[in-house]
Amino acid sequence: MTFPRRFAAGAAAVMVLMTAAPAAAAAPDPAPATGNGSWSVGPANRSGAPSARPHFAMEAPPGATVKDTVRVANLTDRPLVFQVYGADAYNTPRDAGFALRTAAEPRRDVGAWIRLPADRLTVPARTARDVPFTVAVPPNATPGEHIGGVVALNTAIESVQNAGNARVGLRRAVGARVYLRVAGPVSPGLRLETFAVDRNAPLVPFVRKGDGTLRVAVVNTGNLRLAPVAKIRATGLFGRVVKVWPDRRVPELLPGQRAEFALPWAGPPPLDAVTVRVELTAPGGVEVRAKERFVAVPWIALLGAVVAVFVLWSVLPRLIRRWRERAGLAAVVIVGAVLALVPGRPAPASASAAASVAAAEDPGVTSSPQEAPLGTLVRVRGSAWTPGATVQISLCGANAVHGSADCDTEHAVTAMVAPAGTFAAGLTAGAPPSPCPCVVRVTTLPGSPAAPAAVNARIAVPGHRTGPILKDITPVRADVVSAEVTGGGGWGELFGGRPRRTLVLQIRNAGAEPISGAPLVVGWGAGREADSPLDAPGTGTLPPGRTATYRVPVELPQASFGQFVVGGRYAGAVPFSTSFSTYPWGLLAVNAVALLLFVLGVRLSAGRWAARRRRGGARAAALPAGPAVDLAALDRFFGREPGG
């Protein structure tokens, strides 16, 4: 018997183990036909264009069915028998690589929606077979991307190896990726599951360098795949930059999947108050920020400092007293420390916040000629697209309101966007599955360095049937992209001045309708509740798919100390919250020094008073005794009886 197996789409080999432990292999980005040298699997492209589809990219609403064809090519000199099936995709735990589930594992997503005419396929030597298949989207399918693949597994065991007491049979499989996007509201999102700093401090600081490791775990909480970029920097006391790591690109995360990575840190500071900040950004305006604080203290050096203070406290006053006695000084006046609060910067005359909505030129598409009978070549050009992105071009019916379900995917072609944001490609006019009105539809392919986009250009197809269409309506929705408190850390705040911060709030309209005049309520608090109101700006109008940035000034009372929270609601239903801390260490240090000087003065004064007492007693003991007085003679002199 064989146990469950895991393999990556396009992997060179898959191991079928005789134990219960599964095996996984990571896959690179697929070529137009993904293969391992013996066979290949990919979309059946009938256009003959060199820019064939690298994988299946589909769009459909819930309840629709998308048809396409997969091509399995045998590159060997002998017939091969394959098990062909649909599979769900996931990210591998080891390196977050793209992988597909095995035939023995349950199918819960797009792998269960893929329908093939048969699960066994025999391909003669040096030939290829086209296998039609359908993707039946359930009526209750959630909006967003559903990713899987069509897999061809060689049924023959190609080799056997010994692993301890077990014999391991090796079988190989190849899969073509399937990217299905279900119509409806999209909400890209990331969450930092883990952000921690591990340090190994040396016993003797400033002589040997320590080391550390940053551990980051991120989860895709949205319904779109994302390839975030992590920017990490560490700052010390007063905002001094300690280290900046190179940008780290996280492998493409599928919805609901998790990735973890670690960054080494050579020589973290041995004595400092360090704040490590991480910022994750992804196409589509997704931003996540977090920070981790720690105080590095060299305990052995601190113990030495305590010993030194003790020595100074017990020995220094005696040395000063002896020196003063030998020099003949009368007294020493101890000058107390002068406490001066450095005033904070003056508050601005008027606190205002502005909302800015990112604006960019919309991508455009043109086709020539405007009327193309079936089988003719259509020249498609695009402008204002993201440079470096890969787009898919197809002819669709019903104005493509149901996505790929209305498109002729078998004649679709792809093109690369030039640095100027333009592209040009030739498309053979095929018969779309839906009636006209028809459009030339251009969409960005998965894996492109751009946010998902789709643009239609009207075209007439003489001879193709026409019919009515229905338009889907998606609800309005707003998401919090990020909420962060910035600013602060000046000299005035360090010595007890008013802490001044700025709340930077980013809201994204994830719906299909603009949001106008939504109320924004913001406050701050010293506990868990933001119960002290702040002046918030007007929100204006937020178009669909755009992100607005709102900046709200935050000002706290003088000498504020501890952790504070800033939060509120957008449009009455979208909550947000973040926190920050402020500590007037300079004010505390000045007071500690003043107290130390005062105690030292009292100690010296007490020592001088005790020394004077000792010297006064010694002088009184050294005086000579006076003459004796005869009391009886005095009585006789005054005529009194002795003893009277």
ZAMARGU-4260 file (C-alpha; in steps of 0.2 Angstrom, whole numbers, plus 5000, padded with zeros to 4 digits):
<rodrens>
0) 5000/5000/5000 | 5005/5018/4998 | 5003/5032/5010 | 4998/5050/5006 | 5010/5060/4996
5) 5013/5079/4994 | 5021/5087/4979 | 5023/5104/4971 | 5016/5110/4955 | 5030/5108/4942
10) 5041/5098/4954 | 5054/5086/4947 | 5050/5072/4958 | 5037/5066/4971 | 5041/5052/4984
15) 5028/5039/4989 | 5034/5034/5006 | 5030/5018/5015 | 5027/5027/5031 | 5014/5039/5037
20) 5025/5055/5034 | 5021/5065/5019 | 5034/5073/5007 | 5033/5090/4999 | 5043/5098/4985
25) 5043/5117/4981 | 5040/5123/4963 | 5047/5137/4953 | 5036/5149/4943 | 5028/5138/4929
30) 5033/5139/4911 | 5019/5139/4898 | 5019/5120/4899 | 5026/5113/4916 | 5036/5097/4915
35) 5049/5086/4922 | 5058/5081/4906 | 5047/5065/4904 | 5030/5073/4902 | 5022/5091/4904
40) 5005/5098/4909 | 4998/5115/4904 | 4984/5124/4896 | 4979/5119/4878 | 4983/5134/4868
45) 4975/5133/4850 | 4980/5151/4845 | 4998/5145/4840 | 5005/5161/4847 | 5022/5160/4856
50) 5015/5169/4871 | 5005/5154/4877 | 4996/5154/4893 | 5008/5149/4908 | 4993/5143/4918
55) 4974/5143/4920 | 4967/5161/4925 | 4948/5161/4927 | 4935/5172/4933 | 4917/5167/4937
60) 4902/5172/4949 | 4895/5159/4961 | 4885/5146/4952 | 4894/5148/4936 | 4904/5134/4926
65) 4920/5138/4917 | 4926/5126/4903 | 4944/5124/4898 | 4956/5111/4891 | 4972/5104/4899
70) 4986/5096/4888 | 4996/5081/4894 | 5012/5078/4883 | 5022/5062/4884 | 5040/5066/4880
75) 5047/5048/4881 | 5048/5034/4869 | 5035/5023/4878 | 5017/5025/4883 | 5013/5032/4900
80) 4998/5030/4911 | 4993/5044/4922 | 4980/5047/4936 | 4973/5064/4932 | 4964/5074/4945
85) 4960/5091/4953 | 4969/5097/4968 | 4969/5111/4981 | 4985/5122/4983 | 4994/5127/4999
90) 5010/5134/5005 | 5023/5122/5012 | 5028/5124/5030 | 5046/5124/5027 | 5049/5138/5014
95) 5031/5143/5010 | 5033/5136/4992 | 5018/5133/4981 | 5012/5115/4982 | 4997/5104/4978
100) 4988/5091/4988 | 4988/5073/4984 | 4975/5062/4977 | 4972/5054/4994 | 4970/5070/5003
105) 4952/5078/5005 | 4948/5092/4992 | 4938/5106/5000 | 4941/5120/4987 | 4944/5122/4969
110) 4951/5105/4968 | 4934/5098/4972 | 4926/5109/4959 | 4937/5103/4944 | 4927/5090/4934
115) 4937/5078/4922 | 4930/5065/4910 | 4940/5051/4918 | 4953/5049/4931 | 4965/5038/4920
120) 4973/5044/4904 | 4985/5034/4893 | 4996/5044/4882 | 5006/5036/4868 | 5025/5039/4866
125) 5029/5056/4859 | 5011/5062/4858 | 5000/5074/4868 | 4982/5072/4873 | 4970/5087/4876
130) 4958/5083/4890 | 4943/5095/4892 | 4937/5099/4910 | 4925/5111/4919 | 4926/5121/4935
135) 4909/5121/4943 | 4908/5135/4955 | 4896/5132/4970 | 4882/5145/4973 | 4889/5148/4990
140) 4907/5150/4985 | 4916/5164/4994 | 4922/5179/4984 | 4940/5180/4980 | 4954/5169/4974
145) 4953/5150/4975 | 4969/5142/4969 | 4973/5124/4964 | 4979/5114/4950 | 4976/5099/4937
150) 4988/5085/4941 | 4995/5071/4930 | 5003/5057/4942 | 5012/5043/4934 | 5004/5027/4940
155) 5021/5017/4938 | 5034/5016/4952 | 5049/5022/4943 | 5062/5017/4956 | 5063/5009/4974
160) 5075/5014/4988 | 5079/5007/5005 | 5076/5019/5020 | 5080/5009/5036 | 5068/4995/5037
165) 5056/5002/5024 | 5057/5001/5005 | 5052/5018/4997 | 5044/5019/4980 | 5047/5034/4969
170) 5033/5041/4958 | 5033/5058/4949 | 5019/5070/4946 | 5017/5086/4936 | 5003/5099/4939
175) 4996/5115/4930 | 4991/5129/4941 | 4973/5135/4941 | 4969/5153/4948 | 4950/5155/4950
180) 4943/5172/4955 | 4925/5171/4961 | 4916/5188/4959 | 4912/5198/4974 | 4920/5209/4987
185) 4938/5207/4989 | 4948/5211/5005 | 4966/5208/5004 | 4974/5207/5021 | 4989/5202/5031
190) 4992/5198/5050 | 5008/5197/5059 | 5006/5181/5069 | 5024/5182/5077 | 5036/5196/5078
195) 5050/5192/5091 | 5068/5196/5094 | 5079/5182/5102 | 5096/5189/5109 | 5112/5180/5116
200) 5121/5193/5126 | 5140/5190/5130 | 5145/5189/5149 | 5157/5204/5146 | 5149/5217/5135
205) 5159/5230/5124 | 5173/5216/5123 | 5164/5203/5113 | 5149/5205/5102 | 5133/5196/5104
210) 5121/5189/5091 | 5102/5189/5089 | 5088/5182/5078 | 5072/5191/5072 | 5058/5179/5069
215) 5043/5184/5059 | 5027/5174/5055 | 5014/5182/5043 | 4997/5175/5039 | 4986/5180/5023
220) 4969/5184/5031 | 4961/5191/5015 | 4954/5182/5000 | 4968/5187/4988 | 4985/5179/4986
225) 4999/5192/4991 | 5018/5193/4989 | 5022/5205/5003 | 5039/5214/5006 | 5046/5216/5023
230) 5055/5231/5028 | 5064/5230/5046 | 5074/5243/5055 | 5080/5245/5073 | 5082/5261/5082
235) 5089/5265/5099 | 5087/5279/5112 | 5082/5296/5105 | 5078/5288/5088 | 5096/5283/5084
240) 5096/5271/5070 | 5104/5254/5075 | 5102/5243/5060 | 5092/5242/5044 | 5090/5225/5036
245) 5088/5223/5017 | 5071/5222/5011 | 5064/5204/5012 | 5052/5197/4999 | 5040/5184/5006
250) 5035/5170/4994 | 5017/5172/4987 | 5005/5168/5001 | 4989/5160/4996 | 4973/5165/5005
255) 4973/5158/5023 | 4991/5152/5022 | 5006/5156/5033 | 5024/5160/5030 | 5038/5161/5043
260) 5056/5167/5041 | 5071/5172/5052 | 5084/5186/5050 | 5101/5186/5059 | 5107/5200/5069
265) 5125/5202/5072 | 5130/5212/5086 | 5114/5220/5094 | 5118/5234/5106 | 5123/5228/5124
270) 5116/5244/5132 | 5101/5253/5124 | 5083/5254/5124 | 5079/5247/5106 | 5063/5247/5096
275) 5063/5235/5081 | 5049/5240/5068 | 5043/5229/5054 | 5032/5235/5039 | 5024/5223/5027
280) 5018/5230/5011 | 5009/5221/4996 | 5001/5226/4980 | 4984/5233/4982 | 4988/5245/4996
285) 4990/5232/5010 | 5001/5238/5024 | 5004/5230/5041 | 5016/5237/5054 | 5022/5231/5071
290) 5036/5234/5083 | 5045/5225/5097 | 5054/5234/5111 | 5067/5227/5123 | 5080/5235/5135
295) 5097/5228/5134 | 5106/5229/5150 | 5124/5221/5154 | 5120/5214/5171 | 5139/5211/5175
300) 5143/5228/5171 | 5129/5234/5181 | 5135/5224/5196 | 5152/5232/5194 | 5144/5250/5194
305) 5134/5245/5210 | 5150/5240/5218 | 5159/5256/5212 | 5144/5267/5219 | 5145/5258/5236
310) 5164/5261/5237 | 5162/5279/5233 | 5148/5281/5246 | 5158/5273/5260 | 5176/5278/5256
315) 5174/5295/5247 | 5167/5305/5262 | 5182/5299/5273 | 5194/5304/5260 | 5186/5321/5258
320) 5186/5324/5277 | 5204/5319/5279 | 5209/5331/5264 | 5199/5345/5272 | 5207/5343/5289
325) 5224/5342/5282 | 5222/5358/5271 | 5214/5367/5286 | 5198/5371/5276 | 5184/5378/5287
330) 5169/5371/5277 | 5164/5365/5260 | 5147/5371/5253 | 5138/5358/5243 | 5130/5366/5228
335) 5113/5357/5223 | 5108/5353/5206 | 5097/5365/5196 | 5082/5356/5188 | 5077/5364/5172
340) 5063/5358/5161 | 5067/5360/5143 | 5051/5367/5136 | 5042/5357/5122 | 5039/5364/5105
345) 5025/5376/5104 | 5008/5369/5098 | 5003/5373/5081 | 4990/5387/5079 | 4978/5376/5072
350) 4977/5357/5072 | 4971/5350/5055 | 4972/5334/5046 | 4971/5330/5028 | 4964/5315/5019
355) 4973/5310/5003 | 4967/5297/4991 | 4979/5289/4980 | 4976/5293/4962 | 4983/5285/4947
360) 4980/5284/4929 | 4968/5270/4924 | 4974/5257/4912 | 4967/5258/4894 | 4965/5245/4880
365) 4961/5247/4862 | 4958/5234/4848 | 4959/5235/4829 | 4949/5232/4819 | 4933/5236/4829
370) 4924/5223/4819 | 4932/5205/4818 | 4923/5190/4811 | 4928/5173/4818 | 4945/5167/4814
375) 4952/5185/4810 | 4967/5193/4819 | 4964/5207/4831 | 4978/5219/4836 | 4976/5223/4854
380) 4986/5238/4862 | 4987/5244/4880 | 4993/5259/4889 | 4996/5265/4908 | 4998/5247/4914
385) 5011/5242/4928 | 5028/5240/4920 | 5034/5222/4921 | 5016/5214/4923 | 5010/5200/4913
390) 4992/5202/4905 | 4980/5189/4898 | 4970/5194/4883 | 4954/5185/4878 | 4938/5188/4868
395) 4922/5187/4879 | 4904/5188/4877 | 4890/5196/4888 | 4902/5210/4891 | 4912/5198/4902
400) 4901/5202/4917 | 4904/5184/4923 | 4923/5184/4921 | 4931/5169/4912 | 4915/5160/4911
405) 4910/5172/4897 | 4927/5171/4888 | 4935/5160/4874 | 4950/5154/4885 | 4957/5142/4872
410) 4962/5156/4860 | 4968/5168/4874 | 4986/5175/4873 | 4998/5184/4885 | 5009/5199/4884
415) 5022/5208/4894 | 5020/5226/4899 | 5035/5237/4893 | 5043/5249/4905 | 5033/5263/4897
420) 5017/5254/4903 | 5012/5248/4885 | 5009/5232/4877 | 5004/5225/4860 | 4998/5207/4855
425) 4988/5198/4842 | 4972/5189/4846 | 4963/5176/4835 | 4944/5180/4836 | 4936/5164/4843
430) 4918/5160/4848 | 4915/5165/4866 | 4904/5153/4876 | 4892/5168/4879 | 4882/5178/4867
435) 4887/5196/4862 | 4889/5211/4866 | 4907/5206/4865 | 4923/5213/4872 | 4941/5211/4872
440) 4946/5208/4890 | 4963/5211/4897 | 4967/5205/4915 | 4984/5204/4925 | 4990/5186/4928
445) 4993/5179/4945 | 5011/5183/4950 | 5013/5199/4942 | 5020/5214/4951 | 5004/5224/4951
450) 4987/5224/4959 | 4973/5213/4950 | 4966/5223/4936 | 4953/5220/4922 | 4949/5231/4907
455) 4937/5228/4893 | 4937/5235/4875 | 4921/5234/4865 | 4922/5224/4848 | 4909/5217/4836
460) 4910/5199/4831 | 4899/5196/4815 | 4890/5180/4814 | 4891/5176/4833 | 4874/5176/4842
465) 4868/5190/4853 | 4857/5190/4869 | 4853/5199/4885 | 4865/5200/4900 | 4864/5202/4919
470) 4875/5213/4929 | 4881/5208/4947 | 4880/5221/4961 | 4893/5219/4975 | 4890/5227/4992
475) 4900/5242/4999 | 4913/5238/5011 | 4928/5247/5020 | 4943/5240/5028 | 4957/5246/5039
480) 4973/5245/5030 | 4984/5251/5044 | 4983/5262/5060 | 4999/5268/5067 | 5005/5282/5079
485) 5020/5291/5073 | 5031/5305/5079 | 5038/5310/5096 | 5054/5307/5105 | 5060/5325/5106
490) 5070/5333/5120 | 5055/5342/5127 | 5046/5326/5129 | 5061/5318/5137 | 5061/5331/5151
495) 5042/5331/5154 | 5035/5341/5140 | 5019/5337/5131 | 5020/5321/5121 | 5014/5325/5103
500) 5010/5311/5091 | 5001/5309/5074 | 4988/5295/5071 | 4990/5289/5053 | 4975/5279/5048
505) 4973/5271/5031 | 4955/5266/5025 | 4952/5256/5009 | 4935/5255/5000 | 4933/5237/4996
510) 4916/5239/4989 | 4909/5244/4972 | 4901/5261/4977 | 4910/5277/4983 | 4909/5281/5001
515) 4904/5299/5005 | 4905/5309/5021 | 4908/5294/5032 | 4910/5299/5050 | 4927/5297/5059
520) 4927/5296/5078 | 4945/5296/5086 | 4950/5296/5105 | 4964/5292/5116 | 4965/5285/5134
525) 4977/5279/5147 | 4970/5262/5149 | 4961/5250/5137 | 4948/5262/5132 | 4950/5278/5121
530) 4938/5289/5131 | 4946/5306/5128 | 4940/5313/5111 | 4951/5320/5098 | 4947/5332/5083
535) 4946/5321/5068 | 4946/5328/5050 | 4932/5326/5037 | 4933/5310/5026 | 4927/5317/5009
540) 4923/5304/4996 | 4932/5288/4994 | 4931/5280/4977 | 4929/5261/4975 | 4946/5251/4977
545) 4955/5267/4983 | 4964/5270/4999 | 4963/5286/5009 | 4975/5292/5022 | 4969/5302/5037
550) 4981/5311/5049 | 4974/5315/5067 | 4985/5325/5079 | 4987/5317/5096 | 4993/5328/5111
555) 4994/5322/5129 | 4997/5331/5146 | 5014/5336/5152 | 5024/5323/5161 | 5014/5309/5154
560) 5021/5292/5158 | 5016/5274/5152 | 5006/5265/5139 | 4992/5274/5130 | 4979/5268/5117
565) 4972/5278/5102 | 4957/5271/5093 | 4939/5274/5086 | 4927/5270/5072 | 4926/5274/5053
570) 4908/5275/5046 | 4901/5269/5063 | 4905/5251/5060 | 4924/5249/5056 | 4934/5249/5072
575) 4953/5252/5073 | 4965/5254/5088 | 4983/5256/5091 | 4995/5260/5106 | 5011/5269/5110
580) 5021/5273/5125 | 5030/5288/5132 | 5043/5289/5146 | 5051/5305/5152 | 5068/5297/5156
585) 5077/5313/5156 | 5066/5321/5170 | 5068/5305/5180 | 5087/5305/5178 | 5089/5323/5183
590) 5078/5320/5199 | 5088/5304/5203 | 5105/5314/5201 | 5098/5328/5212 | 5092/5316/5226
595) 5109/5307/5225 | 5118/5324/5228 | 5106/5329/5242 | 5109/5312/5251 | 5128/5314/5248
600) 5127/5332/5256 | 5118/5326/5271 | 5131/5312/5273 | 5145/5324/5272 | 5137/5337/5284
605) 5133/5323/5297 | 5152/5318/5296 | 5157/5336/5299 | 5146/5338/5314 | 5152/5322/5322
610) 5170/5328/5319 | 5167/5344/5328 | 5159/5335/5343 | 5174/5324/5344 | 5187/5339/5343
615) 5177/5349/5356 | 5177/5335/5369 | 5196/5333/5367 | 5199/5351/5370 | 5188/5351/5386
620) 5198/5337/5393 | 5215/5346/5391 | 5211/5362/5401 | 5221/5364/5419 | 5211/5363/5435
625) 5208/5380/5445 | 5213/5384/5463 | 5204/5376/5478 | 5192/5387/5488 | 5191/5385/5508
630) 5173/5386/5512 | 5175/5387/5531 | 5187/5402/5530 | 5174/5411/5520 | 5161/5408/5533
635) 5172/5415/5547 | 5176/5430/5536 | 5157/5434/5535 | 5154/5430/5554 | 5144/5415/5552
640) 5146/5398/5560 | 5154/5385/5550 | 5141/5375/5542 | 5127/5388/5546
</rodrens>
